[in-house]
Amino acid sequence: MSDTPPRDHRRGPRHPRWRVVVPAVLGGGVLVGFGSAATSAAWTDDAYGVAEASAALVDLRGSSDGADWSPADTAGAAVRLSAVTGLTPDKPVQRTVHLWNASSVPLALTWASTNPTTLLDGCVAVTYSPLPAAELAGSPSSATAAAVTTATVTFSVPAGANAAACSGRSLGAVDVVVQGGTS
């Protein structure tokens, strides 16, 4: 007699359950993946749009005489004002700065924070007139009236300045910077 239990021939050979479940799950995953891809591809279409774009030219120019224009909006390219002479406590000296927005866009103007407010060890005070509150129109091809404005820089001897220390001193050319920005 044998120790092997009798087989039930109706069921066939016994297989572990995982040998049946794993291929079924993998097969189902493949079918779902193909179905998703086909559905996604059917819902996808090309779409095109057209828009116009251009770069703005920003170019602020300055002049001390209103005729000879040069860049005015960086420390390396400032408006050079002529030397100040004849400065006394009762007689301030003013210099006019002419500004031209040679940009293709309007610019809001501000004085650079690096501009001097005192010179010659406090013997000369420097003040700046307000710049236009509205943006200055752009005109790249020529200095038209709408694209040009002026501002004033005033040099004065401050009250209480030491006359002995300040007398006889001269003030050479002064560079000022005006900055232009878009909003």
ZATI-456730 format. One record per residue (C-alpha): residue number from 1; residue in three letters; z, x, y. Coordinates in Angstrom, 1 decimal, m for minus. Example, Ala and Ser with C-alpha at 12.3 -4.5 7.8 and 13.67 -1.06 7.14 Angstrom:
k  r  w  u  v
1  ALA  7.8  12.3  m4.5
2  SER  7.1  13.7  m1.1
END
This chain:
k  r  w  u  v
1  MET  0.0  0.0  0.0
2  SER  m0.6  1.1  3.4
3  ASP  1.7  1.2  6.4
4  THR  m0.9  0.0  8.8
5  PRO  m0.5  m3.6  9.9
6  PRO  m3.3  m5.9  9.1
7  ARG  m5.9  m6.4  11.8
8  ASP  m6.8  m9.7  13.2
9  HIS  m10.6  m9.4  13.0
10  ARG  m11.1  m12.4  15.3
11  ARG  m10.0  m10.5  18.4
12  GLY  m11.8  m7.2  17.9
13  PRO  m10.4  m3.8  18.7
14  ARG  m7.5  m3.7  21.2
15  HIS  m8.2  m2.1  24.6
16  PRO  m5.7  m1.4  27.3
17  ARG  m5.8  m4.0  30.1
18  TRP  m6.6  m1.4  32.9
19  ARG  m9.9  m0.5  31.3
20  VAL  m11.0  m4.0  32.0
21  VAL  m9.4  m4.6  35.4
22  VAL  m10.4  m1.4  37.2
23  PRO  m14.2  m1.7  36.7
24  ALA  m14.0  m5.4  37.7
25  VAL  m12.2  m4.6  41.0
26  LEU  m14.6  m1.8  41.8
27  GLY  m17.6  m3.9  41.1
28  GLY  m16.3  m6.7  43.3
29  GLY  m15.7  m4.1  46.1
30  VAL  m19.3  m2.9  45.9
31  LEU  m20.6  m6.5  46.2
32  VAL  m18.4  m7.3  49.2
33  GLY  m19.4  m4.0  50.9
34  PHE  m23.1  m4.8  50.4
35  GLY  m22.6  m8.3  51.7
36  SER  m20.8  m7.1  54.8
37  ALA  m23.4  m4.6  55.6
38  ALA  m26.2  m7.1  55.2
39  THR  m24.5  m9.6  57.4
40  SER  m23.7  m7.0  60.1
41  ALA  m27.3  m5.8  60.1
42  ALA  m28.5  m9.4  60.4
43  TRP  m26.3  m10.0  63.5
44  THR  m27.3  m6.7  65.3
45  ASP  m30.1  m6.6  67.8
46  ASP  m31.2  m4.2  70.4
47  ALA  m30.3  m4.9  74.0
48  TYR  m31.7  m3.1  77.0
49  GLY  m30.6  m3.1  80.7
50  VAL  m32.1  m1.6  83.8
51  ALA  m30.2  m0.4  86.8
52  GLU  m31.1  1.8  89.7
53  ALA  m28.8  4.8  90.4
54  SER  m29.0  7.6  93.0
55  ALA  m26.7  10.3  94.2
56  ALA  m25.4  10.2  97.8
57  LEU  m25.9  13.1  100.1
58  VAL  m22.8  13.9  102.1
59  ASP  m23.4  16.2  105.0
60  LEU  m21.2  16.2  108.1
61  ARG  m22.4  18.4  110.9
62  GLY  m20.7  19.5  114.1
63  SER  m21.6  21.2  117.4
64  SER  m19.9  22.4  120.5
65  ASP  m22.9  21.6  122.7
66  GLY  m24.5  18.6  120.9
67  ALA  m27.7  20.6  120.2
68  ASP  m27.0  23.3  117.7
69  TRP  m25.7  21.6  114.5
70  SER  m24.0  23.3  111.6
71  PRO  m21.8  22.1  108.7
72  ALA  m18.4  21.0  110.0
73  ASP  m16.4  19.8  107.0
74  THR  m15.1  22.9  105.3
75  ALA  m12.9  25.8  106.4
76  GLY  m15.9  28.1  105.8
77  ALA  m18.1  25.9  107.9
78  ALA  m16.1  24.8  110.9
79  VAL  m17.1  23.9  114.5
80  ARG  m16.5  26.9  116.7
81  LEU  m15.2  26.0  120.1
82  SER  m15.7  28.5  123.0
83  ALA  m12.9  30.7  124.3
84  VAL  m10.3  29.0  126.5
85  THR  m9.8  30.5  129.9
86  GLY  m8.0  29.5  133.0
87  LEU  m5.1  27.8  131.1
88  THR  m2.0  27.2  133.2
89  PRO  1.0  24.9  132.6
90  ASP  m0.4  22.4  135.0
91  LYS  m4.1  22.6  134.0
92  PRO  m5.0  21.8  130.3
93  VAL  m8.5  22.8  129.1
94  GLN  m10.6  20.4  126.9
95  ARG  m13.4  21.2  124.6
96  THR  m15.8  18.5  123.2
97  VAL  m16.7  18.4  119.5
98  HIS  m20.0  16.6  118.7
99  LEU  m20.2  15.2  115.2
100  TRP  m23.3  14.0  113.3
101  ASN  m23.2  12.2  110.0
102  ALA  m26.3  13.7  108.4
103  SER  m25.4  12.0  105.1
104  SER  m27.2  9.2  103.3
105  VAL  m23.9  7.1  103.3
106  PRO  m21.4  6.1  106.0
107  LEU  m18.4  8.4  106.4
108  ALA  m14.9  7.9  107.6
109  LEU  m13.8  10.9  109.7
110  THR  m10.5  12.7  109.8
111  TRP  m9.3  15.9  111.4
112  ALA  m8.5  18.6  108.7
113  SER  m4.8  19.2  108.2
114  THR  m5.5  22.9  108.5
115  ASN  m6.5  22.7  112.1
116  PRO  m4.1  24.5  114.4
117  THR  m1.5  22.6  116.5
118  THR  m0.1  25.7  118.2
119  LEU  m1.6  29.1  119.0
120  LEU  m0.5  32.4  120.5
121  ASP  3.1  32.2  119.2
122  GLY  3.7  28.7  120.7
123  CYS  2.1  29.6  124.1
124  VAL  m0.7  27.1  123.6
125  ALA  m0.4  23.5  122.2
126  VAL  m3.5  22.0  120.6
127  THR  m4.0  18.2  120.4
128  TYR  m6.9  16.2  119.0
129  SER  m8.3  12.9  120.2
130  PRO  m8.5  10.1  117.7
131  LEU  m11.7  9.9  115.7
132  PRO  m13.5  6.6  115.4
133  ALA  m11.7  4.1  113.1
134  ALA  m14.9  2.6  111.8
135  GLU  m17.1  4.6  109.4
136  LEU  m19.9  6.6  111.1
137  ALA  m23.4  5.5  110.0
138  GLY  m25.5  8.0  108.1
139  SER  m28.8  9.4  109.3
140  PRO  m30.1  12.3  107.3
141  SER  m33.3  12.9  109.2
142  SER  m32.1  13.0  112.8
143  ALA  m29.0  12.7  115.0
144  THR  m29.5  9.1  116.0
145  ALA  m26.9  7.4  118.3
146  ALA  m25.4  5.4  115.5
147  ALA  m24.8  8.6  113.5
148  VAL  m23.3  10.7  116.3
149  THR  m19.8  10.6  117.9
150  THR  m17.7  13.0  120.0
151  ALA  m14.1  14.0  120.0
152  THR  m11.9  16.1  122.3
153  VAL  m9.7  19.0  121.5
154  THR  m7.1  19.7  124.3
155  PHE  m5.4  23.1  124.9
156  SER  m2.3  23.1  127.1
157  VAL  0.7  25.2  127.8
158  PRO  3.7  23.3  126.4
159  ALA  6.6  22.4  128.7
160  GLY  9.3  25.1  128.4
161  ALA  7.0  27.8  127.2
162  ASN  8.2  31.3  128.1
163  ALA  6.1  32.3  131.1
164  ALA  6.8  36.0  130.7
165  ALA  5.8  36.0  127.0
166  CYS  2.7  33.8  127.6
167  SER  1.3  35.2  130.8
168  GLY  m1.9  37.3  130.6
169  ARG  m2.7  36.2  127.0
170  SER  m6.2  35.0  126.2
171  LEU  m7.4  32.6  123.6
172  GLY  m10.7  33.4  121.8
173  ALA  m13.0  31.0  120.0
174  VAL  m11.2  28.4  117.9
175  ASP  m12.6  26.9  114.7
176  VAL  m11.8  23.2  114.0
177  VAL  m12.7  21.2  110.9
178  VAL  m13.5  17.5  110.7
179  GLN  m13.7  15.9  107.2
180  GLY  m15.9  13.0  106.2
181  GLY  m15.2  10.8  103.2
182  THR  m16.7  7.7  101.7
183  SER  m14.6  4.7  100.9
END
